[in-house]
Structure formats: C-alpha cells, structure tokens
Amino acid sequence: MIEKLQKDSLELLKELISIQSFSKEEDKTADLIGQFLQERGIQIHRKLNNIWAYNKYFDERKPTVLLNSHHDTVKPNSGYTRDPYAPDIEDGKLFGLGSNDAGGCLVSLIATFLYFYDQEGLSYNICLAATAEEEISGHNGLEYVLPDLGELEFAIVGEPTEMNLAIAERGLLVLDCTVTGKAGHAAREEGDNAIYKALKDIEWFRNYKFAKVSEVFGPLKMSVTIINAGSQHNVVPATCTFTVDVRVTDAYSNEEVLKIIRTNVDCDVKPRSVRLKPSSIDKEHPLVQSGITLGRTTYGSPTTSDQALLSIPSVKVGPGDSARSHMADEYVYVDEVAAGIALYIEMLKPVINGK
C-alpha cells in the first residue's frame, strides 16, 4: 500500500508543480487537491482556496490531530535557469517551483491521511487541511478555516525540515513606536527634541533582558531596525518614530511581551499584528518521542510558518530542506518524498493506534 501511496504522491506533486499557485491565486491547485481526494471516495470541504477532509470513521467523542501544509508558492526569482513549472526529474531530483516548499510535505501528508483514512478503532480522528496564503501569512489561509475544523488536540505542520522535528518556532512582533516632542528653532533654546527623548527608549530595547529564557532558543531578542525624525537641519523635531523587530520565544506569549514593553517605555507602541505567535510542543509529547525513537532530532526553527497561527501543541516536520526554499531551480529528492511518507506514518502509528 505504501508503495502505491508513494507513486500517487509523486504524480500529484508533479501536477501541482505544473500549475501556477502564487499566494491568493491557488484556486487551480485547490481544484486539483480536491479532485484527487474525491476520486478516492473522500468527502471534502472547501472555503476559498482551502481544502480539508476527515477520516472515514470520524468520532466527535475522540480528539483530533491536524495534518496541515500549504499549496501556495512564492514567485520564481530571477535566478531560475529552468522552467519553474516543468516537473522534471534528473539525478533523483524533482525540479519545480514549490517542489520543496512545501509540495513534498503536502503530498506526503495527504498520503499519510490516505493510509489511515479507512482504519477503524483509531484513538484520534484525523483532519487533513491543504491551505492557502502561507507564504504571505495571509488572512484567507489556515487562519480563515481554523474555526471550521473543529476542536484540535495537536498538529503536524508540513514544512521542509529533513524530517527532523521543529518542536518550537519563534513568534514575531513588529512594533511601530512614536515619541512626541515639540518643534522649535535649532538656533535657540526652543522645543523638546523628540530624537533625544527616543534615545532612552531605544537604549531600553537594546539592553533589556527578559526574565524567562527559552530552553530551545535562549533569550528573547529585540532589535531596533528603522528610525525616522526631522524635516530640516534647523528645526528641532517634534516627532521621532522607530521600528522594533521582536522575535518572541516559546517562553512568552506575544501579549505578555507587549505588556512588558509598554510598562517600561514612554513611547507609544503599536504592534502591526499579534497573529504570528510563538509555538511549541513538549519534548515528552508522544508524537515527539515517536519521532526521536525513529532517529529524528529536535530543534527550534528560525523560520516562520502557519504553525504561528495555531494555539495548540504542534511540530513542524517534513521532507526536503529549508535551505532550498525560495531558491532558483528549487527541487526535492524523489527519495525524500517516499521516505517522508513512511516516516510520517511510522511516527503517527504508536500515537493514534494505526495498524
């Protein structure tokens, strides 16, 4: 059975590569994924360009595990020497835009879902979700359909990790800070210089140490990255704005970090969003332990994914290599996809009582 799943997954991946599916333009790949599942007798649900389905013997009394990956891609960069939509196989590599990020992961999770789909007596339900707009952290992807998926216990998020286990992912806060002073002539003792007032807060961002330190990532990091003030050389500036990039670890929530910052600085602090949350799963979680037993290593991921939109324990894991994501002439090894399917299945078996 696994060999057929691997063969069908490779063919599906080649078809996905051949279809342009930039973020917000994933309708045709959504059609393909929906058709693929329906041809196998599976009832699908769809909202916009998001497709999801449940195992045959879904039981609302049981907890549910989410299998999620995305089918949107970035636009091909100028360094491409091949047709980004030609799913060619050479030297064991399947080339094409989205092959590595995250097509290989997506088709491997679909195969895993199919493996367990009609098994009775599972201790968990399974929800498969192939979602849109991941590459732009859009509002009409996983976040849009999460309320429709029902209560979820934990999740596997498919991203290329060489099938190692990202058990934590940093969250992101981008803060726009404004300091207000009073304009005046630079030649006279007039005004209240907003730049000078901002320096104290900027120094705080530079030096502040948060009390809790993540076991995976270490200290939370804040960096002032942009500063703007003044209009001409002889006018004391009335306002100074600066931007702070905050990489939130799993030791804090975004809201907790924001509260600490506002308590300690005088400037007006406005987050652009609090959506991209830090995420984690306990290293002792049965799924993680199952992966470790299979020889997988654990680490903290430096990249952001749809994992940031989940409020449940989640692990990011999948075939392929993150270093190939968004590169010119992107590829995934055919053997990586086959191995990914087998590893997903073996990781889940002891957790959900798969046969």
C-alpha positions in Angstrom: 0.0 0.0 0.0 2.8 2.4 0.9 4.4 1.9 -2.5 1.2 2.9 -4.3 0.8 5.9 -2.0 4.4 7.0 -2.8 3.8 6.6 -6.6 0.5 8.5 -6.5 2.1 11.2 -4.3 4.9 11.8 -6.8 2.4 12.1 -9.7 0.3 14.6 -7.6 3.4 16.6 -6.8 4.3 16.8 -10.5 0.8 18.1 -11.3 0.9 20.6 -8.5 4.3 22.0 -9.8 2.9 22.4 -13.3 0.1 24.7 -12.0 0.9 28.3 -11.1 -0.2 28.8 -7.5 1.1 32.1 -6.1 -0.4 33.2 -2.8 -4.0 34.4 -3.4 -4.0 32.6 -6.7 -4.2 29.0 -5.6 -7.7 28.1 -7.0 -6.4 25.7 -9.6 -4.2 23.7 -7.2 -7.1 23.7 -4.7 -9.2 22.2 -7.5 -6.6 19.5 -8.2 -6.2 18.6 -4.5 -10.0 18.4 -4.1 -10.4 16.2 -7.2 -7.5 13.9 -6.1 -9.3 13.2 -2.7 -12.8 12.9 -4.2 -11.5 10.3 -6.8 -10.6 8.2 -3.7 -14.0 8.4 -2.2 -13.3 11.2 0.3 -15.7 13.9 1.1 -14.0 17.3 1.0 -14.8 20.7 2.4 -13.7 23.9 0.8 -13.6 27.6 1.7 -11.9 29.9 -0.8 -8.7 28.0 -1.8 -8.5 25.8 1.3 -9.4 22.1 1.2 -9.9 19.9 4.2 -11.2 16.4 5.0 -11.7 14.0 7.9 -11.0 10.3 8.3 -13.9 7.9 7.4 -14.7 6.9 10.9 -14.6 10.3 12.5 -16.0 10.2 16.0 -16.7 13.5 17.7 -16.1 11.9 21.1 -12.4 11.5 20.2 -9.7 14.1 20.0 -8.4 15.2 16.6 -4.9 15.6 15.1 -4.4 18.1 12.3 -2.2 17.4 9.3 -1.5 20.7 7.6 0.6 22.1 4.8 0.2 24.7 2.1 -0.1 24.7 -1.6 0.7 28.3 -2.4 4.2 29.3 -3.6 6.3 32.4 -3.9 7.0 33.8 -7.3 10.1 32.4 -9.0 13.2 34.5 -8.6 15.3 35.9 -11.4 18.0 33.3 -10.9 15.9 30.4 -12.4 17.6 28.6 -15.3 14.8 26.1 -15.8 11.1 26.4 -16.4 9.8 26.7 -12.8 6.6 24.8 -13.9 8.3 21.9 -15.6 8.3 19.0 -13.1 11.5 17.3 -14.5 13.3 14.5 -12.7 17.1 14.4 -13.1 19.6 12.5 -10.9 16.9 11.7 -8.4 15.8 15.4 -8.1 12.3 16.6 -8.9 12.7 20.2 -10.0 10.0 22.9 -10.0 8.6 25.8 -8.1 7.1 24.7 -4.8 8.6 21.2 -5.0 10.5 21.6 -1.8 8.4 24.3 -0.2 6.0 22.8 0.5 4.8 20.4 -2.2 6.8 17.4 -1.0 5.4 17.9 2.5 1.9 18.4 1.4 1.7 15.3 -0.8 3.4 13.2 1.9 0.8 14.3 4.5 -2.0 13.6 2.0 -0.6 10.1 1.6 -0.4 9.7 5.4 -4.0 10.7 5.7 -5.0 8.2 3.0 -3.1 5.5 4.8 -5.1 5.9 8.0 -8.3 7.1 6.3 -10.5 4.0 6.5 -8.9 2.4 9.6 -11.3 1.7 12.4 -10.6 1.9 16.1 -8.1 4.8 15.9 -7.8 6.7 19.2 -7.6 10.0 17.3 -9.6 11.5 14.5 -7.5 12.9 11.6 -8.2 16.2 9.9 -6.2 16.9 6.7 -6.0 20.6 5.7 -4.3 21.8 2.5 -4.3 25.6 2.9 -3.5 28.8 1.1 -1.6 32.1 1.6 1.1 30.6 3.9 3.9 32.4 2.0 2.4 35.8 2.8 1.0 35.0 6.2 -2.4 35.8 4.7 -5.7 36.0 6.4 -7.5 33.7 4.0 -5.5 30.6 4.6 -5.3 28.3 7.6 -6.4 31.1 9.9 -9.6 31.6 7.8 -10.7 27.9 8.2 -9.5 27.1 11.7 -12.9 27.8 13.2 -14.4 25.3 10.8 -12.0 22.5 11.5 -13.4 21.8 15.0 -11.5 21.2 18.2 -7.9 20.1 17.6 -5.6 18.3 20.1 -2.2 18.7 18.3 -0.9 19.3 14.8 1.8 18.3 12.4 2.7 21.2 10.1 4.4 20.1 6.9 7.5 22.2 6.1 10.9 21.0 4.8 12.9 20.1 7.8 14.8 17.0 6.5 12.2 15.1 8.6 13.7 16.4 11.8 11.4 17.8 14.5 11.0 21.6 14.9 9.5 21.5 18.4 9.4 25.3 18.7 9.1 28.2 16.4 9.7 31.9 17.3 6.8 34.3 17.1 7.1 37.8 15.5 6.1 41.2 16.7 6.9 44.3 14.6 6.4 47.4 16.7 5.9 50.9 15.4 7.0 53.3 18.2 6.3 57.0 18.3 7.9 59.6 20.5 6.3 63.1 20.7 8.2 66.3 21.5 7.8 69.9 20.5 9.1 71.7 17.4 11.4 74.7 17.8 14.3 76.6 16.1 17.6 74.8 16.4 19.5 78.0 16.9 17.5 78.9 20.0 16.7 77.1 23.3 13.3 76.1 21.9 11.3 72.9 21.6 11.5 69.5 23.0 13.7 67.3 20.8 11.9 64.0 20.1 15.1 62.3 19.0 16.7 62.9 22.4 13.5 61.6 24.1 13.6 58.5 21.9 17.1 57.6 22.8 16.2 56.4 26.3 13.6 54.0 24.9 15.9 52.8 22.2 18.5 52.1 24.7 16.0 50.1 26.8 15.1 48.0 23.8 18.8 47.4 23.2 19.7 46.3 26.7 16.6 44.8 28.4 16.8 41.2 29.4 13.5 39.3 29.7 13.4 37.1 32.9 12.3 33.9 31.2 14.7 32.2 28.9 13.6 29.6 26.3 15.2 26.1 26.7 15.2 25.9 22.9 16.0 29.4 21.7 17.6 31.1 24.6 16.8 34.8 25.3 14.1 36.7 23.6 15.6 39.1 21.0 14.6 42.7 20.2 16.2 44.9 17.5 15.6 48.5 16.6 15.7 48.4 12.8 14.4 51.7 11.4 14.4 55.3 12.8 12.9 58.4 11.3 12.8 62.0 12.5 13.2 65.6 11.4 12.4 67.5 8.3 15.3 70.0 8.0 18.5 70.8 9.7 17.4 73.9 11.7 14.2 72.6 13.1 14.0 70.6 16.4 11.9 67.6 15.5 8.5 67.2 17.2 8.2 63.5 16.5 10.6 60.5 16.2 9.4 57.1 15.0 11.3 53.9 15.1 10.6 50.2 14.4 11.4 47.3 16.6 11.7 43.7 15.4 10.9 41.3 18.3 11.5 37.6 18.0 9.3 36.1 20.6 10.3 32.7 22.1 8.1 30.0 23.4 8.8 31.3 26.9 6.2 34.1 26.4 3.1 35.0 24.5 3.0 38.0 22.2 0.6 39.7 24.5 2.8 39.2 27.5 5.8 40.7 25.7 3.8 43.6 24.6 2.6 44.3 28.1 6.2 44.2 29.5 7.4 46.6 26.8 4.6 49.1 27.3 5.3 49.1 31.1 8.9 50.0 30.6 9.0 52.6 27.8 7.5 56.1 27.4 6.8 56.0 23.6 3.6 55.0 22.0 3.9 51.3 20.9 1.7 49.9 18.2 2.1 46.3 17.0 1.4 45.7 13.4 0.0 42.3 14.4 0.0 39.8 17.2 -1.1 37.0 14.9 2.3 35.4 14.5 2.6 33.6 17.8 5.5 31.5 19.2 4.6 27.8 19.1 5.9 24.7 20.8 5.3 21.1 21.7 6.6 19.4 24.8 9.6 17.2 24.0 7.9 14.5 26.0 4.8 14.5 23.8 4.1 11.0 22.4 4.5 12.3 18.8 7.9 13.8 19.5 9.1 10.8 21.4 7.9 8.6 18.5 10.0 10.7 16.1 13.0 10.5 18.4 12.7 6.7 18.5 12.8 6.8 14.7 16.1 8.7 14.8 14.8 12.2 14.3 16.4 15.1 16.1 14.7 18.1 17.7 15.4 21.8 17.3 14.0 25.3 17.4 13.0 26.7 14.0 14.3 30.1 12.9 11.7 30.4 10.2 8.0 31.3 10.4 5.2 29.1 9.1 1.5 28.6 9.6 2.5 27.0 12.9 2.4 30.6 14.2 -1.4 30.6 13.7 -2.0 27.6 15.9 -2.8 27.8 19.6 -2.3 24.0 20.1 0.8 21.9 20.5 2.4 21.5 17.1 5.5 20.1 15.5 6.9 21.3 12.2 8.3 18.4 10.2 8.6 17.3 6.6 10.7 16.0 3.7 13.0 18.4 1.9 15.5 21.0 3.2 14.6 24.5 4.3 17.7 25.8 2.6 16.2 25.0 -0.8 13.1 27.0 -0.1 12.6 30.0 -2.5 15.9 29.2 -4.2 16.3 29.3 -8.0 15.8 25.9 -9.6 14.1 24.6 -6.5 14.0 20.8 -6.1 13.2 18.0 -3.8 14.6 14.5 -4.0 12.2 11.8 -5.0 13.5 9.6 -2.3 12.9 12.3 0.3 9.2 12.3 -0.5 9.0 8.5 -0.3 10.9 8.5 3.0 8.7 11.3 4.3 5.5 9.3 3.8 7.0 6.3 5.6 8.3 8.4 8.5 5.0 10.3 8.9 3.1 7.0 9.1 5.6 5.4 11.5 5.6 8.5 13.7 1.8 8.5 14.0 1.2 4.8 14.4 2.0 4.5 18.1 0.2 7.7 18.8 -3.1 7.1 17.1 -3.1 3.3 17.2 -2.7 2.9 13.5 -2.5 -0.7 12.3 
